[in-house]
Amino acid sequence: MSNEFPWEEKAGREKSRKPGAGGQEQAGEEREDRIAGGRELSADELIAEYQAGVGTEAEGGLPLAPAKFAFYAVLQAAQKTADAIITFYCKLFKFDQAHVAEFSKSSGAAYAAQGQWAKAIPMFEKALFITPKDVDLCIRLAEALGATRQFEAAAKQLEKALEVDPKSARAFYGLGVIHSCRQDYARAIKCLERAIEYDGENARACYRLGAAHDHLKQYPQAVEAFKKAIHLDPRYAKAYQALGCAYESMGERNAAVDCFKKALEFE
């Protein structure tokens, strides 16, 4: 299962080229291949490669995109050297807003992946100041704010995302989670229904919808939502357990026992 706000990205690789670079272009390509897809570099090697790449880029040499390299560097060294690389990058590119926004977002994501929400928040905020209509960034910041229980601020970010993209299933899902955390289950149901409307394959949204109905003792609706979650993810243990509880509340003990057995099987 994914995190509370499910926003995984599949990072594709793109080549950065400059026309007329000749042998330098090939050398730069080899450097990128080694960084992005080859062996894992040590922290010292990462910094050395980074410094060399930036220097030659400034002199019109190797075609190495600084923001792209920084992204790989943070991903590979986040646990040990993220702070050093982030500080180094921001000093070098503090006047290049596009690179700062891209790198701030990438480094915020690296911190978030480690659960370092207090460090992720200012990085996302810096990137959002530069690119205020980035829906994905609004949602990432909302996740970080929600993780630190700043629900009102998180909701504002999700509402901003919906102003840009009124059909964002992720934003509606995030609002549903926040309203559930606030025990405002009626509003949670409305948001989660919209999330499912725009993304009918989100098993977690169906589970959340069922849980909201269950809290309001709307057991038939809860059963329907939990069943849909299980249909989308047949090994969803939490959905089986919740479905069993709903059946038990309805007095259907045999059906409840079957669900509990399934929950134990897939737990």
Number of C-alpha atoms within 10 A of each C-alpha: 8 8 10 15 20 17 13 8 6 6 6 5 11 8 13 14 16 15 7 8 15 9 11 17 19 14 16 24 18 13 17 24 14 13 19 19 10 11 9 13 16 12 18 10 11 22 19 11 17 20 16 13 21 19 14 15 16 11 8 12 18 26 25 27 17 18 19 19 19 24 20 17 24 25 17 20 20 20 13 11 17 20 16 14 21 21 10 15 21 15 11 13 15 11 10 10 13 15 20 22 21 20 27 25 26 24 26 29 26 22 24 21 15 11 13 15 21 15 17 25 22 16 23 27 20 17 25 21 11 14 16 15 15 16 22 17 22 26 27 26 29 30 28 27 21 22 17 13 13 14 21 14 14 25 25 14 24 26 20 19 25 19 13 13 14 12 16 20 23 26 30 28 31 28 28 29 27 26 23 21 14 12 13 16 22 15 16 27 24 16 24 30 21 21 26 20 14 15 16 15 16 20 24 27 33 27 27 24 30 30 27 28 23 23 16 13 14 15 22 14 17 26 24 16 25 30 21 22 27 20 13 16 16 15 16 21 20 20 30 28 22 23 31 26 22 28 21 16 14 15 11 13 15 11 15 22 16 14 21 19 15 20 20 12 11 12 12
